[in-house]
Amino acid sequence: MKKKSLVTILMIIAVIILAVIIMTRSHPETSEEVAKCIGKNSKLYIQLGCSACKIQENIFGENVKYLNIIDCWFEREKCGGIEYTPTWIIKGEKYDEVFSIKKLQELTGCE
């Protein structure tokens, strides 16, 4: 029984790793201008160890530095009301999911 559980856990980990690789390679890097606009008009709450957060960050490539990111692992005092990560706060609305750049542009008005 223990061996079966270990195999199942290893398969789940492998699927997650594969999904991260596929998701990060399937998105062209966001332009600096778009990343700056999205960063100016939103907050992104992430957490150390969150694979979905890493996927969201990787969509922006090197321009992730222009986002307004709060890491709830290190800045817990700034994360009141944040239950899941990644969470976007855009125009006072809370969205707890990974978004495409196109969707973020729509939500922030950065089209």
BELRABEL-V948630 format. One record per pair of residues at least 24 apart in sequence whose ideal C-beta (glycine too) atoms are under 8 Angstrom apart, sorted by the first residue. I is the first residue (numbers start at 0). GAP is how many residues later the second one is. Records with the same first field share a line. If there is no record, write none. Layout:
# BELRABEL-V948630
I=GAP + GAP
This chain:
# BELRABEL-V948630
15=35
18=36
19=31 + 34 + 35
22=32 + 35 + 36 + 75
23=30 + 31 + 34 + 35
26=31 + 32 + 73 + 74
28=31 + 32 + 33 + 34
29=29 + 30 + 31 + 33 + 71
30=32
31=31 + 34
33=29 + 67 + 71 + 76
34=25 + 28 + 29 + 31 + 32
35=27 + 30
36=68 + 71 + 73
37=28 + 29 + 63 + 66 + 67 + 70 + 72
38=27 + 28 + 29
39=28
40=49 + 50 + 67 + 68 + 69
41=25 + 26 + 46 + 47 + 48 + 62 + 65 + 66
42=25 + 26 + 27 + 45 + 46
43=24 + 25 + 26 + 42 + 43 + 44
44=24 + 25 + 27 + 34 + 37 + 40 + 41 + 42 + 43 + 44
45=24 + 25 + 26 + 39 + 40
46=24 + 25 + 26 + 38
47=25 + 26
48=24
49=35 + 36
51=33 + 34 + 45 + 46
52=32 + 33
54=43
55=30 + 42 + 43
58=39 + 41 + 42
59=41
